[in-house]
Amino acid sequence: MTIDFLKVPNPCYLLEERLLRKNLRLIQSVKEEAGVDIILAFKGFSMWKAFPIIREYISGAAASGAYEAKLAADEMKTLAHTYSPAFQQSDFNEVLENSSHITFNSLSQLERFLPDVKNFPRKISVGIRVNPEFSEVETELYNPCAPGTRLGILADQLGDELPEGIEGFHFHTLCESTALDLEKTLVAFENKFGKYLSRIKWVNMGGGHLMTRNGYDTEKLINILKAFRQRWNIEVILEPGSAFAWETGVLVAQVVDIVENKGIKTAILNVSFTAHMPDCLEMPYKPRIRDAYHEPVEGKPTYRMGGNSCLAGDFLGFWSFENELRPEDRIIFEDMIHYTIVKSSMFNGVPHPSIGMWCENGEFKLLRAFDYLDYKNRMA
């Protein structure tokens, strides 16, 4: 489907409904064929005005605290599977009210909050996050099993008997990973924690299962999950975030100015990497730009992309183009819906991109526009 970008405000995060539904159909098929529960992790995608579409395919949500759990109840119309590195007493009642499952990060958190869970009038299933001490995530910032990690307990911290109240294990070792990565993780997980699996009801295998990426072996994933269920006769839950919104939309930006220094040309944009595309600097990774050469091509106009904040490092480069760039030219950053939006900020007071959706009927729908008061009202 051709998008008429003249109908789209600039800058704008633009979700394409057709591509979202394509991902949802695949996720739904994996869920049904493998006999597992696949739920949406809000930390990766929480564009709640798209939740009515998502609810047509899946019904569950994974939350990382009280706010996301309430969003699950309010907009996904479901109770959340809620995990936090550290729950606080001040908002734990809200977690209880909006959760079907609560996973604790440590035995001390379990001991502290288990009485609240037991005294709550509705049944809530309790889990503990475990660390299999295995992950092939290369970027340390995203490696939940790095030495000294604060996430999850080690097998030697559990005794022969499971602590009171635990009905499930949760692990999260993947990041935009393959089915083979999950297979390797399960070997480590079962070696470390297999002796407990006959005593629990569910295993949450966390996120990072990038099943909607081109080339991902979904049949292998289905077979791995079915085999695990058969071995242990246990409920399996997956909570990907990126997989739902992978390759479903773009960030529409615009060239504001061209500056040159020491032979390097930089196209300064009306968006910021640090404020609007932070993973590009944190991972780091170089996003694709529509109709641009991803690597410099000799003889073609070549530019770094510069953000509009005052951070000196708010830039990435280099891309080549068929023609010289000029102010008001559009720059379309591909695949900017998962994680990008949820991590965006109003640092430096730079205008925040609008959020919109290109609908299947060919119409643009503005979901949210931001203005000065949005910036002002988050300050004191």
C-alpha positions as CSV (number, residue, x, y, z in Angstrom):
1,M,0.0,0.0,0.0
2,T,1.3,3.4,-1.0
3,I,1.3,6.0,1.8
4,D,0.7,9.6,1.0
5,F,3.1,11.3,3.3
6,L,1.7,14.7,2.4
7,K,-1.3,13.7,4.6
8,V,1.0,12.8,7.6
9,P,2.2,15.5,10.0
10,N,5.9,16.0,10.3
11,P,7.5,14.7,12.4
12,C,5.3,11.6,13.1
13,Y,5.6,8.0,14.3
14,L,3.4,6.3,11.7
15,L,2.0,2.8,12.3
16,E,0.7,0.9,9.3
17,E,-2.4,-1.1,10.2
18,R,-1.9,-3.6,7.4
19,L,1.6,-4.6,8.6
20,L,0.5,-4.8,12.3
21,R,-2.3,-7.2,11.3
22,K,0.2,-9.3,9.3
23,N,2.4,-9.7,12.5
24,L,-0.6,-10.4,14.6
25,R,-1.8,-13.2,12.3
26,L,1.6,-14.9,12.6
27,I,1.7,-14.5,16.3
28,Q,-1.8,-15.9,16.7
29,S,-0.9,-18.9,14.5
30,V,2.2,-19.7,16.6
31,K,0.2,-19.4,19.8
32,E,-2.5,-21.8,18.6
33,E,-0.1,-24.3,16.9
34,A,2.2,-24.5,19.9
35,G,-0.5,-24.4,22.5
36,V,1.0,-21.6,24.5
37,D,0.0,-18.2,25.6
38,I,1.6,-15.2,23.8
39,I,1.0,-11.9,25.5
40,L,1.9,-8.3,24.5
41,A,4.8,-6.7,26.5
42,F,3.9,-3.1,27.0
43,K,7.6,-2.2,27.5
44,G,8.1,-2.8,23.8
45,F,4.8,-1.5,22.4
46,S,2.1,0.4,24.3
47,M,0.3,2.4,21.6
48,W,-3.0,1.8,23.4
49,K,-5.2,3.2,20.6
50,A,-4.1,0.2,18.6
51,F,-5.1,-2.2,21.3
52,P,-8.6,-2.8,19.8
53,I,-6.9,-4.3,16.8
54,I,-4.5,-6.4,18.9
55,R,-7.4,-7.8,21.0
56,E,-8.8,-9.3,17.8
57,Y,-5.8,-11.7,17.8
58,I,-4.5,-12.0,21.4
59,S,-5.9,-11.1,24.8
60,G,-3.0,-11.0,27.3
61,A,-0.6,-8.3,28.4
62,A,2.8,-8.2,30.3
63,A,3.4,-5.2,32.6
64,S,6.4,-3.9,34.3
65,G,4.7,-2.1,37.2
66,A,1.6,-0.4,38.4
67,Y,1.1,2.0,35.5
68,E,1.4,-0.7,32.8
69,A,-0.8,-3.0,34.8
70,K,-3.5,-0.4,35.0
71,L,-3.1,0.3,31.2
72,A,-3.7,-3.4,30.7
73,A,-6.9,-3.3,32.7
74,D,-8.1,0.0,31.1
75,E,-7.2,-0.5,27.5
76,M,-6.4,-4.1,26.8
77,K,-9.4,-5.1,29.0
78,T,-7.4,-7.8,30.7
79,L,-5.5,-8.4,33.9
80,A,-1.7,-8.3,33.5
81,H,1.2,-10.6,34.0
82,T,3.2,-8.2,36.1
83,Y,6.9,-8.3,36.9
84,S,9.1,-5.6,38.3
85,P,12.8,-5.6,39.5
86,A,11.5,-4.0,42.7
87,F,7.8,-3.5,43.7
88,Q,7.1,-0.7,46.1
89,Q,4.5,-0.8,48.9
90,S,3.1,2.6,47.9
91,D,1.6,1.3,44.6
92,F,1.4,-2.5,45.2
93,N,-2.3,-2.4,45.8
94,E,-2.7,-1.1,42.3
95,V,-0.5,-4.0,41.0
96,L,-2.8,-6.4,42.9
97,E,-6.0,-4.9,41.5
98,N,-4.8,-5.1,37.9
99,S,-2.8,-8.4,37.8
100,S,-3.6,-12.1,37.3
101,H,0.1,-13.1,37.7
102,I,2.8,-11.3,39.8
103,T,6.4,-12.3,39.4
104,F,9.0,-11.2,42.0
105,N,12.6,-10.6,41.2
106,S,14.1,-11.8,44.5
107,L,13.2,-14.0,47.5
108,S,13.2,-10.9,49.8
109,Q,10.5,-9.3,47.6
110,L,8.6,-12.5,47.6
111,E,8.7,-12.7,51.4
112,R,7.7,-9.0,51.8
113,F,4.7,-9.0,49.5
114,L,3.4,-12.6,49.6
115,P,1.1,-11.8,52.6
116,D,-0.5,-9.0,50.5
117,V,-1.1,-11.4,47.6
118,K,-2.6,-14.1,49.9
119,N,-4.9,-11.6,51.6
120,F,-6.1,-10.2,48.3
121,P,-9.7,-11.3,47.7
122,R,-9.0,-12.6,44.2
123,K,-6.6,-15.4,43.4
124,I,-3.3,-14.2,41.9
125,S,-0.7,-16.6,40.7
126,V,2.8,-15.9,42.1
127,G,6.1,-16.5,40.3
128,I,9.8,-15.8,40.8
129,R,12.2,-14.7,38.1
130,V,15.2,-17.0,37.7
131,N,18.5,-16.6,36.0
132,P,19.7,-19.6,33.9
133,E,23.1,-17.9,33.7
134,F,23.0,-18.3,29.9
135,S,22.4,-15.6,27.2
136,E,23.9,-15.0,23.8
137,V,22.9,-11.3,23.8
138,E,26.1,-9.5,22.8
139,T,25.3,-6.0,23.9
140,E,25.9,-5.8,27.6
141,L,23.3,-3.1,28.1
142,Y,20.6,-5.6,27.0
143,N,22.1,-8.8,28.5
144,P,19.9,-9.8,31.5
145,C,22.3,-12.6,32.4
146,A,25.5,-10.6,32.5
147,P,27.7,-11.3,35.5
148,G,26.4,-9.5,38.6
149,T,23.0,-8.9,37.0
150,R,20.3,-7.6,39.3
151,L,17.6,-9.6,37.4
152,G,16.5,-12.9,38.8
153,I,17.7,-15.4,41.3
154,L,20.3,-18.1,40.8
155,A,19.6,-21.8,41.2
156,D,21.8,-22.1,44.2
157,Q,19.7,-19.5,46.0
158,L,16.8,-21.9,46.0
159,G,16.7,-24.8,48.5
160,D,15.5,-28.3,47.9
161,E,12.0,-27.1,48.4
162,L,10.4,-24.2,46.6
163,P,9.6,-21.3,48.9
164,E,5.9,-20.9,49.8
165,G,3.6,-19.5,47.3
166,I,5.6,-20.0,44.0
167,E,3.5,-21.3,41.2
168,G,5.7,-20.3,38.2
169,F,9.1,-19.4,37.0
170,H,9.9,-16.5,34.7
171,F,13.1,-16.1,32.8
172,H,14.1,-13.5,30.2
173,T,17.4,-14.1,28.3
174,L,16.7,-13.1,24.8
175,C,16.8,-9.8,22.8
176,E,15.6,-9.9,19.1
177,S,16.8,-13.5,19.2
178,T,16.2,-16.7,17.2
179,A,14.4,-19.9,18.0
180,L,17.9,-21.5,18.2
181,D,18.8,-19.1,21.0
182,L,15.6,-20.1,22.9
183,E,16.6,-23.8,22.4
184,K,20.0,-23.2,23.9
185,T,18.5,-21.2,26.8
186,L,16.1,-24.0,27.6
187,V,19.0,-26.5,27.9
188,A,20.6,-24.2,30.5
189,F,17.3,-23.5,32.2
190,E,16.3,-27.1,32.6
191,N,19.8,-28.0,33.8
192,K,19.6,-25.4,36.5
193,F,16.0,-25.5,37.5
194,G,14.6,-28.8,36.1
195,K,14.2,-30.4,39.5
196,Y,11.5,-27.8,40.4
197,L,9.5,-27.9,37.2
198,S,7.2,-30.8,38.3
199,R,6.1,-28.6,41.2
200,I,5.0,-25.4,39.4
201,K,2.1,-24.6,37.1
202,W,3.7,-22.3,34.5
203,V,6.9,-21.0,32.9
204,N,7.1,-17.5,31.4
205,M,9.9,-17.5,28.8
206,G,9.9,-13.7,28.7
207,G,10.5,-11.7,25.5
208,G,13.0,-11.3,22.7
209,H,11.3,-14.0,20.5
210,L,11.5,-12.1,17.2
211,M,9.1,-14.5,15.4
212,T,7.9,-11.9,13.0
213,R,11.4,-11.1,11.6
214,N,12.0,-12.2,8.0
215,G,13.8,-15.6,8.2
216,Y,12.8,-16.5,11.7
217,D,12.2,-20.2,11.9
218,T,8.7,-20.3,13.4
219,E,8.3,-24.0,12.8
220,K,11.3,-24.6,15.0
221,L,9.9,-22.3,17.7
222,I,6.6,-24.2,17.6
223,N,8.4,-27.6,17.9
224,I,10.6,-26.3,20.8
225,L,7.5,-25.1,22.7
226,K,5.5,-28.2,22.1
227,A,8.3,-30.4,23.2
228,F,8.9,-28.5,26.4
229,R,5.2,-28.7,27.2
230,Q,5.2,-32.4,26.6
231,R,8.3,-32.9,28.8
232,W,6.9,-31.0,31.7
233,N,3.1,-30.9,31.3
234,I,3.2,-27.2,32.1
235,E,1.7,-24.0,30.9
236,V,4.0,-21.9,28.8
237,I,3.8,-18.1,28.4
238,L,5.8,-15.9,26.0
239,E,5.8,-12.1,26.2
240,P,7.5,-10.5,23.2
241,G,7.3,-6.8,22.6
242,S,9.3,-6.2,19.4
243,A,7.7,-9.0,17.6
244,F,4.3,-7.4,17.6
245,A,5.4,-4.1,16.1
246,W,8.4,-5.3,14.1
247,E,8.6,-3.5,10.7
248,T,5.1,-2.1,11.2
249,G,5.9,1.6,10.8
250,V,8.3,4.5,10.4
251,L,9.4,7.8,11.8
252,V,8.6,10.6,9.4
253,A,11.1,13.4,9.7
254,Q,12.3,16.4,7.7
255,V,15.6,18.1,6.8
256,V,15.9,21.5,8.5
257,D,19.4,22.5,7.5
258,I,22.6,21.2,6.0
259,V,25.9,22.0,7.7
260,E,29.4,21.1,6.6
261,N,32.5,20.8,8.8
262,K,35.9,19.3,7.7
263,G,34.3,17.9,4.6
264,I,31.5,16.1,6.5
265,K,28.0,17.1,5.6
266,T,25.3,16.8,8.2
267,A,21.6,17.0,7.6
268,I,20.0,18.4,10.7
269,L,16.5,17.1,11.2
270,N,13.4,18.0,13.1
271,V,13.8,14.9,15.2
272,S,16.5,13.8,17.7
273,F,18.2,10.5,18.1
274,T,18.7,10.9,21.8
275,A,15.1,12.0,22.4
276,H,13.1,10.1,19.7
277,M,15.3,7.2,18.6
278,P,17.4,6.4,21.8
279,D,18.1,2.8,20.9
280,C,20.1,4.0,17.9
281,L,22.6,5.5,20.4
282,E,22.2,2.9,23.2
283,M,22.5,-0.3,21.2
284,P,23.9,1.2,19.1
285,Y,22.5,0.6,15.6
286,K,22.1,2.4,12.4
287,P,18.5,2.6,11.2
288,R,17.5,2.2,7.6
289,I,16.3,5.3,5.7
290,R,13.8,4.8,2.9
291,D,15.3,5.5,-0.6
292,A,18.8,5.9,0.8
293,Y,21.9,3.8,0.5
294,H,22.6,2.3,3.9
295,E,26.3,2.6,3.4
296,P,28.2,5.5,1.7
297,V,28.5,5.2,-2.1
298,E,31.4,7.0,-3.8
299,G,30.3,9.7,-6.1
300,K,26.8,10.1,-4.6
301,P,25.7,12.8,-2.1
302,T,26.5,11.5,1.4
303,Y,25.4,12.8,4.8
304,R,25.4,12.2,8.5
305,M,22.0,12.6,10.1
306,G,21.9,15.1,12.9
307,G,19.3,15.5,15.6
308,N,17.8,18.8,16.8
309,S,18.9,18.6,20.4
310,C,22.0,20.3,21.9
311,L,23.7,17.0,22.7
312,A,26.9,17.0,20.8
313,G,26.6,13.3,20.1
314,D,23.0,13.5,18.7
315,F,24.0,12.3,15.3
316,L,24.5,9.1,13.2
317,G,26.1,8.5,9.9
318,F,26.6,8.0,6.9
319,W,24.0,7.5,4.2
320,S,24.1,8.3,0.5
321,F,21.3,9.6,-1.6
322,E,20.6,9.9,-5.3
323,N,20.3,13.7,-5.1
324,E,21.5,16.4,-2.8
325,L,19.4,16.9,0.3
326,R,17.7,20.2,0.8
327,P,15.7,21.8,3.7
328,E,12.1,20.4,3.9
329,D,13.1,17.1,2.2
330,R,11.5,14.1,4.0
331,I,13.6,11.5,5.7
332,I,11.7,8.3,6.5
333,F,13.4,6.1,9.2
334,E,12.2,2.5,8.8
335,D,11.0,0.3,11.7
336,M,10.5,2.9,14.4
337,I,7.4,1.6,16.2
338,H,8.7,-1.0,18.7
339,Y,10.6,0.3,21.7
340,T,11.4,3.6,20.0
341,I,8.1,5.4,20.9
342,V,8.0,4.0,24.5
343,K,11.5,5.2,25.2
344,S,11.1,8.7,23.6
345,S,11.4,11.8,25.7
346,M,11.1,15.6,25.5
347,F,14.7,16.2,26.4
348,N,15.9,19.7,25.5
349,G,12.3,20.7,24.8
350,V,12.5,19.5,21.3
351,P,9.0,19.0,19.8
352,H,7.8,15.4,20.2
353,P,6.6,13.6,17.0
354,S,2.9,13.0,16.6
355,I,1.6,9.4,16.6
356,G,-0.6,8.3,13.8
357,M,-1.8,5.2,11.9
358,W,-2.2,4.6,8.2
359,C,-5.3,2.5,8.1
360,E,-6.1,-0.4,5.8
361,N,-8.7,1.8,4.0
362,G,-6.0,4.2,2.9
363,E,-6.8,6.9,5.4
364,F,-4.5,8.6,7.9
365,K,-5.7,8.7,11.5
366,L,-4.0,11.0,14.0
367,L,-3.8,9.2,17.3
368,R,-1.9,11.8,19.3
369,A,-0.3,15.2,18.8
370,F,2.0,16.9,21.3
371,D,2.4,20.5,22.2
372,Y,4.1,22.9,24.6
373,L,1.7,21.9,27.5
374,D,2.8,18.3,27.2
375,Y,6.4,19.4,27.8
376,K,5.5,21.9,30.5
377,N,3.2,19.6,32.5
378,R,5.8,16.9,33.0
379,M,8.0,19.5,34.7
380,A,7.5,21.1,38.1
